[in-house]
Amino acid sequence: MRGMNDLLRQAQVMQTKMSKLQAEMADRTLEATSGGGMVKVTVSGKQEVKAIIIDPKAVDPNDVEMLQDLVLTAVNEGLRQAKDMMEKEMGALTGGLKMPGLF
């Protein structure tokens, strides 16, 4: 029975650490750009887009598709970076053990 109690205690400690890490991730931000910096996107560690900044030079009424592509590229890159950061941090916490549903 003692072994089971130790295992439960370890699981609780791990869950506390993971909760703390997830809260820290919400406070971290990453910035991704596209179009040579004409579009900047700020993304939180929780993969939430916090800001999009578009240089007025990128706004061409005759080429809206280009602006859409730049925004899409920057957003996807920001989200990819946030996901990679979370996976790296969680991997360090769990010793590389993949835990479905956590990130």
DSSP file (Angstrom, degrees, kcal/mol; ACC not computed):
  #  RESIDUE AA STRUCTURE BP1 BP2  ACC     N-H-->O    O-->H-N    N-H-->O    O-->H-N    TCO  KAPPA ALPHA  PHI   PSI    X-CA   Y-CA   Z-CA
    1    1 A M     >        0   0    0      0, 0.0     4,-2.1     0, 0.0     5,-0.2   0.000 360.0 360.0 360.0 -32.9    0.0    0.0    0.0
    2    2 A R  H  >  +     0   0    0      1,-0.2     4,-2.4     2,-0.2     5,-0.2   0.898 360.0  54.5 -61.2 -40.0    2.9    2.3    0.7
    3    3 A G  H  > S+     0   0    0      1,-0.2     4,-2.1     2,-0.2    -1,-0.2   0.875 107.4  50.4 -60.8 -38.2    4.0    2.1   -2.9
    4    4 A M  H  > S+     0   0    0      2,-0.2     4,-2.4     1,-0.2    -1,-0.2   0.898 109.3  50.7 -67.9 -40.8    0.6    3.1   -4.1
    5    5 A N  H  X S+     0   0    0     -4,-2.1     4,-2.4     2,-0.2    -2,-0.2   0.903 110.4  49.8 -63.4 -40.9    0.6    6.1   -1.8
    6    6 A D  H  X S+     0   0    0     -4,-2.4     4,-2.5     2,-0.2    -2,-0.2   0.906 110.7  50.2 -63.0 -41.3    4.0    7.2   -3.1
    7    7 A L  H  X S+     0   0    0     -4,-2.1     4,-2.2     2,-0.2    -2,-0.2   0.911 111.2  48.0 -64.1 -43.0    2.8    6.8   -6.6
    8    8 A L  H  X S+     0   0    0     -4,-2.4     4,-2.2     2,-0.2    -1,-0.2   0.894 111.5  50.6 -64.3 -40.2   -0.3    9.0   -5.9
    9    9 A R  H  X S+     0   0    0     -4,-2.4     4,-2.3     2,-0.2    -2,-0.2   0.916 110.4  49.4 -64.6 -42.6    1.9   11.6   -4.2
   10   10 A Q  H  X S+     0   0    0     -4,-2.5     4,-2.5     1,-0.2    -2,-0.2   0.890 109.9  51.6 -62.9 -39.7    4.2   11.7   -7.2
   11   11 A A  H  X S+     0   0    0     -4,-2.2     4,-2.5     2,-0.2    -1,-0.2   0.895 109.7  49.6 -64.3 -39.4    1.3   12.1   -9.5
   12   12 A Q  H  X S+     0   0    0     -4,-2.2     4,-2.2     2,-0.2    -2,-0.2   0.900 110.8  49.3 -66.3 -40.5   -0.1   15.0   -7.5
   13   13 A V  H  X S+     0   0    0     -4,-2.3     4,-2.4     2,-0.2    -2,-0.2   0.922 112.0  49.0 -63.3 -44.1    3.3   16.7   -7.5
   14   14 A M  H  X S+     0   0    0     -4,-2.5     4,-2.6     1,-0.2    -2,-0.2   0.911 110.7  50.1 -62.1 -43.4    3.5   16.2  -11.3
   15   15 A Q  H  X S+     0   0    0     -4,-2.5     4,-2.4     2,-0.2    -1,-0.2   0.893 110.1  50.6 -64.0 -39.4    0.0   17.6  -11.8
   16   16 A T  H  X S+     0   0    0     -4,-2.2     4,-2.2     2,-0.2    -2,-0.2   0.921 111.7  47.7 -63.3 -44.1    0.9   20.7   -9.6
   17   17 A K  H  X S+     0   0    0     -4,-2.4     4,-2.4     1,-0.2    -2,-0.2   0.903 112.3  49.5 -63.4 -41.2    4.1   21.3  -11.7
   18   18 A M  H  X S+     0   0    0     -4,-2.6     4,-2.5     2,-0.2    -2,-0.2   0.901 110.4  49.9 -66.3 -40.7    2.1   20.9  -14.9
   19   19 A S  H  X S+     0   0    0     -4,-2.4     4,-2.0     2,-0.2    -1,-0.2   0.910 111.6  48.9 -63.0 -42.0   -0.6   23.3  -13.8
   20   20 A K  H  X S+     0   0    0     -4,-2.2     4,-2.3     2,-0.2    -2,-0.2   0.917 111.5  49.6 -63.3 -43.6    2.1   25.9  -12.8
   21   21 A L  H  X S+     0   0    0     -4,-2.4     4,-2.5     1,-0.2    -2,-0.2   0.906 109.0  51.8 -63.2 -42.5    3.8   25.5  -16.2
   22   22 A Q  H  X S+     0   0    0     -4,-2.5     4,-1.4     1,-0.2    -1,-0.2   0.888 110.1  49.2 -62.4 -38.6    0.6   26.0  -18.0
   23   23 A A  H  X S+     0   0    0     -4,-2.0     4,-0.8     1,-0.2    -1,-0.2   0.903 111.0  49.9 -66.4 -40.4   -0.1   29.2  -16.1
   24   24 A E  H >X S+     0   0    0     -4,-2.3     4,-1.0     1,-0.2     3,-0.8   0.887 106.0  56.8 -63.7 -38.5    3.4   30.4  -16.9
   25   25 A M  H 3< S+     0   0    0     -4,-2.5    20,-1.5     1,-0.3     3,-0.5   0.848  98.9  60.2 -61.9 -34.3    2.9   29.6  -20.6
   26   26 A A  H 3< S+     0   0    0     -4,-1.4    -1,-0.3    19,-0.3    -2,-0.2   0.817 106.4  47.9 -63.8 -28.8   -0.1   31.9  -20.6
   27   27 A D  H << S+     0   0    0     -3,-0.8    -1,-0.2    -4,-0.8     2,-0.2   0.666  96.5  87.3 -86.2 -17.8    2.1   34.8  -19.6
   28   28 A R     <  -     0   0    0     -4,-1.0    17,-1.8    -3,-0.5     2,-0.3  -0.557  60.7-164.7 -82.7 146.6    4.8   34.0  -22.2
   29   29 A T  E     -A   44   0A   0     15,-0.2     2,-0.3    -2,-0.2    15,-0.2  -0.954   8.4-162.0-131.1 154.0    4.5   35.5  -25.7
   30   30 A L  E     -A   43   0A   0     13,-2.8    13,-2.6    -2,-0.3     2,-0.5  -0.927  10.9-144.2-127.1 152.7    6.2   34.8  -29.0
   31   31 A E  E     -A   42   0A   0     -2,-0.3     2,-0.4    11,-0.2    11,-0.2  -0.980  15.2-177.0-122.5 131.6    6.3   37.0  -32.0
   32   32 A A  E     -A   41   0A   0      9,-2.5     9,-2.9    -2,-0.5     2,-0.3  -0.944   6.4-167.6-123.1 147.5    6.2   35.8  -35.6
   33   33 A T  E     -A   40   0A   0     -2,-0.4     2,-0.3     7,-0.2     7,-0.2  -0.877   8.0-174.2-130.0 163.2    6.5   37.8  -38.7
   34   34 A S  E  >> +A   39   0A   0      5,-1.8     5,-1.9    -2,-0.3     4,-0.8  -0.959  65.0  39.8-147.2 165.6    6.0   37.5  -42.4
   35   35 A G  T >45S-     0   0    0     -2,-0.3     3,-0.7     1,-0.2    -1,-0.1   0.874 133.7 -55.8  63.5  37.1    6.6   39.6  -45.5
   36   36 A G  T 345S-     0   0    0      1,-0.2    -1,-0.2    -3,-0.1    -3,-0.0   0.815 110.7 -44.7  65.4  29.7   10.0   40.8  -44.1
   37   37 A G  T 345S+     0   0    0     -3,-0.4    -1,-0.2     2,-0.3    -2,-0.2   0.506 107.3 122.1  92.8   5.8    8.3   42.1  -40.9
   38   38 A M  T <<5S+     0   0    0     -4,-0.8    17,-3.2    -3,-0.7     2,-0.4   0.782  78.9  39.2 -72.2 -24.8    5.4   43.8  -42.6
   39   39 A V  E   <S-AB  34  54A   0     -5,-1.9    -5,-1.8    15,-0.2     2,-0.4  -0.992  73.5-174.9-125.9 124.9    3.0   41.6  -40.6
   40   40 A K  E     -AB  33  53A   0     13,-2.8    13,-3.1    -2,-0.4     2,-0.4  -0.961   2.5-169.4-120.3 136.4    3.7   40.8  -36.9
   41   41 A V  E     -AB  32  52A   0     -9,-2.9    -9,-2.5    -2,-0.4     2,-0.5  -0.989   8.9-154.6-126.5 132.5    1.7   38.4  -34.8
   42   42 A T  E     -AB  31  51A   0      9,-2.6     8,-3.3    -2,-0.4     9,-1.5  -0.929  17.3-176.2-107.0 128.3    2.0   38.0  -31.0
   43   43 A V  E     -AB  30  49A   0    -13,-2.6   -13,-2.8    -2,-0.5     6,-0.2  -0.961  19.0-131.0-126.6 139.6    0.9   34.7  -29.7
   44   44 A S  E >   -A   29   0A   0      4,-2.7     3,-1.9    -2,-0.4   -15,-0.2  -0.396  32.2-105.9 -81.1 165.6    0.7   33.5  -26.1
   45   45 A G  T 3  S+     0   0    0    -17,-1.8   -19,-0.3   -20,-1.5    41,-0.1   0.655 121.5  64.2 -64.2 -15.2    2.2   30.2  -24.9
   46   46 A K  T 3  S-     0   0    0    -21,-0.4    -1,-0.3   -18,-0.3   -20,-0.1   0.218 122.1-107.4 -92.6  15.0   -1.4   29.0  -24.7
   47   47 A Q  S <  S+     0   0    0     -3,-1.9     2,-0.5     1,-0.2    -2,-0.2   0.857  73.0 141.2  63.5  39.6   -1.6   29.4  -28.5
   48   48 A E        -     0   0    0     -4,-0.2    -4,-2.7   -22,-0.1     2,-0.5  -0.950  55.0-124.5-110.7 130.5   -3.9   32.5  -28.3
   49   49 A V  E     +B   43   0A   0     -2,-0.5    -6,-0.3    -6,-0.2     3,-0.1  -0.625  31.8 175.8 -73.8 121.8   -3.3   35.3  -30.8
   50   50 A K  E     +     0   0A   0     -8,-3.3     2,-0.3    -2,-0.5    -7,-0.2   0.759  59.8   1.7 -99.2 -31.3   -2.8   38.4  -28.7
   51   51 A A  E     -B   42   0A   0     -9,-1.5    -9,-2.6     2,-0.0     2,-0.4  -0.992  47.9-160.9-158.2 148.8   -2.0   41.0  -31.4
   52   52 A I  E     -B   41   0A   0     -2,-0.3     2,-0.5   -11,-0.2   -11,-0.2  -0.989  13.4-170.2-131.0 123.6   -1.6   41.5  -35.1
   53   53 A I  E     -B   40   0A   0    -13,-3.1   -13,-2.8    -2,-0.4     2,-0.5  -0.967   2.4-167.9-117.8 125.6    0.3   44.5  -36.4
   54   54 A I  E     -B   39   0A   0     -2,-0.5   -15,-0.2   -15,-0.2   -16,-0.1  -0.955  21.3-129.7-117.2 123.0    0.2   45.3  -40.1
   55   55 A D    >   -     0   0    0    -17,-3.2     3,-2.6    -2,-0.5     4,-0.4  -0.522  21.2-128.5 -65.7 130.2    2.6   47.8  -41.6
   56   56 A P  G >  S+     0   0    0      0, 0.0     3,-1.4     0, 0.0    -1,-0.1   0.772 107.3  67.4 -53.9 -26.3    0.5   50.3  -43.7
   57   57 A K  G 3  S+     0   0    0      1,-0.3   -19,-0.1   -19,-0.1    -2,-0.0   0.737  92.8  60.4 -65.9 -20.9    2.8   49.6  -46.6
   58   58 A A  G <  S+     0   0    0     -3,-2.6     2,-1.0   -20,-0.2    -1,-0.3   0.594  83.4  93.5 -81.7 -10.1    1.5   46.0  -46.8
   59   59 A V    <   +     0   0    0     -3,-1.4     5,-0.1    -4,-0.4    -1,-0.1  -0.738  46.1 162.1 -91.6 104.6   -2.1   47.3  -47.4
   60   60 A D    >   -     0   0    0     -2,-1.0     3,-2.5     3,-0.3     7,-0.2  -0.958  29.7-155.2-122.1 110.1   -2.6   47.4  -51.2
   61   61 A P  T 3  S+     0   0    0      0, 0.0     3,-0.4     0, 0.0    -1,-0.1   0.731  96.7  55.5 -58.7 -19.9   -6.3   47.5  -52.1
   62   62 A N  T 3  S+     0   0    0      1,-0.2     3,-0.1     2,-0.1    -3,-0.0   0.525 113.7  39.3 -89.2  -5.4   -5.4   45.9  -55.5
   63   63 A D    X>  +     0   0    0     -3,-2.5     4,-1.2     1,-0.1     3,-0.5  -0.393  61.3 148.0-141.4  60.6   -3.7   42.9  -53.8
   64   64 A V  H 3> S+     0   0    0     -3,-0.4     4,-2.4     1,-0.2     5,-0.2   0.830  71.4  64.8 -63.9 -33.0   -5.8   41.9  -50.8
   65   65 A E  H 3> S+     0   0    0      1,-0.2     4,-2.4     2,-0.2    -1,-0.2   0.870  98.0  53.9 -60.9 -37.2   -4.8   38.3  -51.3
   66   66 A M  H <> S+     0   0    0     -3,-0.5     4,-2.4     2,-0.2    -1,-0.2   0.933 109.6  47.4 -62.8 -45.2   -1.2   39.0  -50.6
   67   67 A L  H  X S+     0   0    0     -4,-1.2     4,-2.5     1,-0.2     5,-0.2   0.912 111.0  51.7 -62.8 -42.2   -2.1   40.7  -47.3
   68   68 A Q  H  X S+     0   0    0     -4,-2.4     4,-2.6     1,-0.2    -1,-0.2   0.914 110.5  48.8 -60.1 -42.8   -4.3   37.7  -46.4
   69   69 A D  H  X S+     0   0    0     -4,-2.4     4,-2.6     2,-0.2    -2,-0.2   0.899 110.3  51.0 -64.5 -40.9   -1.4   35.3  -47.1
   70   70 A L  H  X S+     0   0    0     -4,-2.4     4,-2.3     2,-0.2    -2,-0.2   0.918 112.5  45.8 -63.0 -43.4    1.0   37.4  -45.0
   71   71 A V  H  X S+     0   0    0     -4,-2.5     4,-2.7     2,-0.2     5,-0.2   0.937 113.9  48.8 -64.5 -46.7   -1.4   37.4  -42.0
   72   72 A L  H  X S+     0   0    0     -4,-2.6     4,-2.5    -5,-0.2     5,-0.2   0.909 111.9  49.2 -59.9 -44.0   -2.1   33.7  -42.4
   73   73 A T  H  X S+     0   0    0     -4,-2.6     4,-2.2     2,-0.2    -1,-0.2   0.927 113.0  46.2 -62.9 -46.0    1.6   32.8  -42.6
   74   74 A A  H  X S+     0   0    0     -4,-2.3     4,-2.5     2,-0.2    -2,-0.2   0.913 113.6  48.7 -65.2 -42.8    2.5   34.9  -39.5
   75   75 A V  H  X S+     0   0    0     -4,-2.7     4,-2.6     2,-0.2     5,-0.2   0.942 112.6  47.4 -63.3 -47.3   -0.4   33.5  -37.5
   76   76 A N  H  X S+     0   0    0     -4,-2.5     4,-2.2    -5,-0.2    -1,-0.2   0.888 112.6  49.6 -63.0 -38.3    0.4   29.9  -38.3
   77   77 A E  H  X S+     0   0    0     -4,-2.2     4,-2.5    -5,-0.2    -1,-0.2   0.915 111.0  49.7 -66.2 -42.5    4.1   30.5  -37.6
   78   78 A G  H  X S+     0   0    0     -4,-2.5     4,-2.2     1,-0.2    -2,-0.2   0.920 112.3  46.9 -61.6 -44.1    3.3   32.0  -34.2
   79   79 A L  H  X S+     0   0    0     -4,-2.6     4,-2.4     2,-0.2    -1,-0.2   0.883 111.4  51.8 -65.8 -37.9    1.0   29.2  -33.3
   80   80 A R  H  X S+     0   0    0     -4,-2.2     4,-2.6    -5,-0.2    -2,-0.2   0.921 110.2  48.7 -63.8 -43.4    3.6   26.6  -34.4
   81   81 A Q  H  X S+     0   0    0     -4,-2.5     4,-2.5     2,-0.2    -2,-0.2   0.904 111.2  50.0 -63.0 -41.0    6.2   28.3  -32.2
   82   82 A A  H  X S+     0   0    0     -4,-2.2     4,-2.3     2,-0.2    -1,-0.2   0.909 111.7  48.1 -64.4 -41.7    3.9   28.4  -29.2
   83   83 A K  H  X S+     0   0    0     -4,-2.4     4,-2.7     2,-0.2    -2,-0.2   0.925 112.0  49.3 -64.4 -44.3    3.1   24.7  -29.7
   84   84 A D  H  X S+     0   0    0     -4,-2.6     4,-2.4     1,-0.2    -2,-0.2   0.904 110.7  50.6 -61.3 -41.6    6.8   23.8  -30.0
   85   85 A M  H  X S+     0   0    0     -4,-2.5     4,-2.5     2,-0.2    -1,-0.2   0.925 111.8  47.2 -62.6 -44.8    7.6   25.9  -26.8
   86   86 A M  H  X S+     0   0    0     -4,-2.3     4,-2.8     1,-0.2     5,-0.3   0.916 112.4  49.3 -64.1 -43.6    4.8   24.1  -24.8
   87   87 A E  H  X S+     0   0    0     -4,-2.7     4,-2.6     2,-0.2    -1,-0.2   0.906 112.0  49.0 -63.0 -40.9    6.0   20.6  -26.0
   88   88 A K  H  X S+     0   0    0     -4,-2.4     4,-2.0    -5,-0.2    -2,-0.2   0.934 114.3  44.6 -63.9 -46.7    9.6   21.4  -25.1
   89   89 A E  H  X S+     0   0    0     -4,-2.5     4,-1.7     2,-0.2    -2,-0.2   0.911 116.2  45.7 -65.9 -42.9    8.7   22.7  -21.7
   90   90 A M  H  X S+     0   0    0     -4,-2.8     4,-2.9     2,-0.2     6,-0.3   0.886 110.3  54.9 -67.6 -38.1    6.3   19.8  -21.0
   91   91 A G  H  X>S+     0   0    0     -4,-2.6     5,-2.6    -5,-0.3     4,-0.7   0.892 108.0  49.2 -61.4 -39.1    8.8   17.3  -22.3
   92   92 A A  H  <5S+     0   0    0     -4,-2.0     3,-0.2     3,-0.2    -1,-0.2   0.880 113.9  46.8 -65.9 -37.1   11.4   18.7  -19.9
   93   93 A L  H  <5S+     0   0    0     -4,-1.7    -2,-0.2     1,-0.2    -1,-0.2   0.884 119.3  38.0 -71.6 -39.6    8.9   18.3  -17.0
   94   94 A T  H ><5S-     0   0    0     -4,-2.9     3,-1.0    -5,-0.1    -1,-0.2   0.367 111.6-112.6 -96.2   4.7    7.7   14.8  -17.9
   95   95 A G  T 3<5S-     0   0    0     -4,-0.7    -3,-0.2    -3,-0.2    -4,-0.1   0.811  76.0 -53.4  69.7  28.7   11.1   13.5  -18.9
   96   96 A G  T 3 <S+     0   0    0     -5,-2.6     2,-0.4     1,-0.3    -1,-0.2   0.390  97.7 144.5  86.8  -3.5   10.1   13.2  -22.6
   97   97 A L    <   -     0   0    0     -3,-1.0     2,-0.4    -6,-0.3    -1,-0.3  -0.565  49.2-131.2 -71.7 122.8    7.0   11.1  -21.8
   98   98 A K        -     0   0    0     -2,-0.4    -1,-0.1    -3,-0.1    -7,-0.0  -0.623  22.5-170.2 -77.6 126.8    4.2   12.0  -24.2
   99   99 A M    >   -     0   0    0     -2,-0.4     3,-1.6     0, 0.0     4,-0.4  -0.905  20.5-131.8-122.2 101.9    1.0   12.6  -22.3
  100  100 A P  T 3  S+     0   0    0      0, 0.0    -2,-0.0     0, 0.0     0, 0.0  -0.161  85.7  20.6 -55.7 140.1   -2.0   12.9  -24.6
  101  101 A G  T 3  S+     0   0    0      1,-0.0     0, 0.0     0, 0.0     0, 0.0   0.356  97.5  94.2  88.0  -5.7   -4.3   15.9  -24.1
  102  102 A L    <         0   0    0     -3,-1.6    -1,-0.0     1,-0.0    -4,-0.0   0.792 360.0 360.0 -89.9 -28.3   -1.9   18.0  -22.2
  103  103 A F              0   0    0     -4,-0.4   -16,-0.1   -16,-0.0   -17,-0.1   0.288 360.0 360.0-159.4 360.0   -0.5   20.0  -25.1
